[in-house]
């Protein structure tokens, strides 16, 4: 099980999006600290609520066809070791 860095929901290790807040788990592990720093700097909620339309749409997409290669890659390497982190913040 893997804990979502945004909302704390425990997810299966091979999910694409968090079942609680729907954030892309790969992206979250690569960039969440940067996003949290931006939120803190701008005095925004550290764990924002996800809008209902995004929750509904994302769940429908997850229920649809899946890309087996993506699920297998996530199972093999996991999210935390899924690749080199690239900063999105200006120095």
N, C-alpha and C positions, 0 to 999 in steps of 0.2 A: 504494500500500500504506500502511496505517496501523498504527502500533505500539500495542498495548494498553498503557494506563498501569498496569494491575495486574500483568500477567505478562510483558509484553514480546513476546508473540507478534505476528508480522506478519500482518495480515488484509487481505483485499480491502477497498477503500474503501466498499463498499456493504453490508457485513455488519451485521446487527442485534446479534449477540452475538459476543464473541471466540471464535474456534475453539479456543483453548487453555484459558482459565479460565471461559468462558461468561458473563462479566460483560456487561451491556448497555453497548454502546460509547457510546451517546449519554449515558447516565447517568454513565459513567466520566469522560468529558471534562467534564461539568458539575460533578461533585462529588468527584472522586477525591482532590484535594489535601486537602479537609476530612476525608475518610475516613482518609487516611494520617496526618493530624495526630491524630485520635482514637486510631488504632492506636499511634502513637508515645507518646502521653501515657499509655496504658494498658499499655505495654511488650508489645504484641502483634506478631506477625510482620508485616513491612511488605508482604509479598506472600503472603497466605494461600493454602493449597491449597483447591481447590473440591471439595466432597464428590461422590462417584461418582454418587449418585442424581441430583444436579442436572446433572451432565455428561450423563448418559444421557437424562434427560427433555428437557433443552434441545436436544440434538442431534435427538431425535425431532420436536420442535416445528419446528425449522429445516427439517427434511426435508419437512414438511407444506406445506399451501397457504400462499402468501405474500400480503401486501397490496401490490399493485403501487404504490399511491400512496406508501407508506412508503419502499420501495426507491428510487423516483424522487426523492423529497424528499431522501433521504440522498445520492444521487448528485449532485443539483443543488447542495446547500448544504454537504455534508460534516458531520462530527461536530463539529469544532472551532468552526464558525460556525453551529451549528444553533439557536441561540437565546440569549436573555439568561440568564446564570448567576444562579441564586437560591441564596443561602446557606442551608444547613440547620443551621448552628451558631448557638447563642445568643451574643449579644455579651457 
